[in-house]
Amino acid sequence: MIDLYTWSTPNGRKVSIALEEMGLGYETHPINIGKDEQFAPAFLKISPNNKIPAIIDRDNGQSIFESGAILMYLGDKTGKLYPSDAKTRIRIHEWLMWQMSAVGPFLGRAHYFLHFNEGKAPFADAWFAAEAKRLYGVLDRLLEGQEFMCGDYSIVDIATFPWIARFGWQKIDLTDFPNVRRWYRSLAARPAVIKGYKVPDASAEIPSP
């Protein structure tokens, strides 16, 4: 059993989707970041950076923060969606780090400027809109001729999908990126993705391109 501390953000959804895909039992503990619950002393002990998601594995008492680290831990724990052979892991690590260092931070800034504060900083609007398109282009080229990001479906697809699900916030038209659109629609139809996306907000619906 996993204790999941999360909220309805792309990073939070990565872990709930992974838990559903891997068939692990979990109990959800919503951390309302709109009310600054991530700064509570009890949560700080689990997540020293005051960010969701975080987990505690009741099997061994291990606590883990940072979504990428959690995905790797769960993959190792279950033997699912995180192949053990070195060559495949190198590729998975490359693209997982790309998601963590580029897709998440830069699309997150695109949300800030293009969705929440559009027009207040035109230079930033233009810069982050261009960077969002560049990142989508990288992903589109990666997906040309293959169904998933690293061959078989893996934690990398799970890590990237929730950020792409906010394509509307990023002012992206998925018809401009046909390989991404095909990949996105395939993942959006998976029962585990649908269920995990709704954690902890049962009313959440995956945007349809």
Salt bridges, closest charged atoms under 4 A:
ASP3 OD1 - HIS29 NE2 2.81
ASP3 OD1 - ARG58 NH2 2.74
GLU20 OE1 - LYS195 NZ 3.93
GLU21 OE2 - ARG190 NE 2.78
GLU27 OE1 - ARG58 NH2 2.44
ASP57 OD2 - LYS77 NZ 2.86
ASP59 OD2 - LYS77 NZ 2.81
ASP76 OD1 - ARG89 NH2 2.46
GLU94 OE1 - ARG91 NE 2.88
GLU118 OE1 - LYS171 NZ 3.55
GLU131 OE2 - ARG134 NH2 2.90
GLU205 OE2 - LYS198 NZ 3.01
